[in-house]
């Protein structure tokens, strides 16, 4: 396949901004799509001809306890040090030690997560001692870091105002330290959205948009972050957040899906039908309880990231005007991946 035809084909796949149906109705879809993007990306033909992508900020997330996967020489400006979280009482626990990342010379940010909507609601309620103590603990922990990042991903809809005032209090208390927040990916403005980019933008210094998990463990199989979806997410984020505060998140991981699951409850007649369908002839008893086993073929579908897909996505973001990117998470990538990045601070 010629380089020109390869580029035409990839543009059809990557940059259908309004979906497949609109592309099918165009007289010359590939040519139209190329003209719509200015300037176009010169996509490499082979996996050995990948460009080096330059960004002003490159964030890498490091998990506490897995620091060995991080190398100080990586082209990373900021480390999101993951591990701090809230216990069932809304107290800050498992704060990582930034000394474990020495001799990294860039900025290190403590990342704080909160699991589940009930705990988020409990911790964010305005006027409570739990919230006051949590804010005090966050500000105290942040003293040992260059910045603080809040990663609360399961906040109930009605707690949006409480979340926003929580961020405002932290911003005021942090002084000159960098304050960031990780938010779910959006392609449009949603009604009553806890993670409304426009409302949160004035409260923080950076917003990391988690442009991954388009398909997740319990969804239908599909890319962790398809190129079409990433373009829509980046375009909306650039419009609502702006390039100065935006960090586009990229996945370094993959997922596998099985075509069916057998974990379920059965009624007696269904079990009799299953035995007949699977040709089960041997029924054993476990202290009187009937049990049997059978084998059935399964189809496993895997989507993952490699140097080529990451390079295409990075170039997509660079062309669109994204200045900062971040990776979840360091240690999941090919060892040669970091050679495709160039850190060019503003």
Secondary structure as GFF3:
##gff-version 3
##sequence-region A 1 346
A	DSSP	alpha_helix	3	14	.	.	.	ID=ss1
A	DSSP	alpha_helix	20	25	.	.	.	ID=ss2
A	DSSP	alpha_helix	29	36	.	.	.	ID=ss3
A	DSSP	beta_strand	53	55	.	.	.	ID=ss4
A	DSSP	beta_strand	57	63	.	.	.	ID=ss5
A	DSSP	three_ten_helix	67	69	.	.	.	ID=ss6
A	DSSP	beta_strand	78	86	.	.	.	ID=ss7
A	DSSP	beta_strand	92	93	.	.	.	ID=ss8
A	DSSP	three_ten_helix	98	101	.	.	.	ID=ss9
A	DSSP	beta_strand	107	114	.	.	.	ID=ss10
A	DSSP	alpha_helix	117	124	.	.	.	ID=ss11
A	DSSP	alpha_helix	129	142	.	.	.	ID=ss12
A	DSSP	beta_strand	147	152	.	.	.	ID=ss13
A	DSSP	three_ten_helix	157	159	.	.	.	ID=ss14
A	DSSP	alpha_helix	160	174	.	.	.	ID=ss15
A	DSSP	beta_strand	178	184	.	.	.	ID=ss16
A	DSSP	alpha_helix	197	201	.	.	.	ID=ss17
A	DSSP	beta_strand	206	210	.	.	.	ID=ss18
A	DSSP	alpha_helix	227	240	.	.	.	ID=ss19
A	DSSP	beta_strand	246	251	.	.	.	ID=ss20
A	DSSP	beta_strand	255	258	.	.	.	ID=ss21
A	DSSP	alpha_helix	268	278	.	.	.	ID=ss22
A	DSSP	beta_strand	284	286	.	.	.	ID=ss23
A	DSSP	beta_strand	289	291	.	.	.	ID=ss24
A	DSSP	beta_strand	300	303	.	.	.	ID=ss25
A	DSSP	alpha_helix	307	320	.	.	.	ID=ss26
A	DSSP	beta_strand	324	328	.	.	.	ID=ss27
A	DSSP	three_ten_helix	337	340	.	.	.	ID=ss28
A	DSSP	beta_strand	341	343	.	.	.	ID=ss29
###
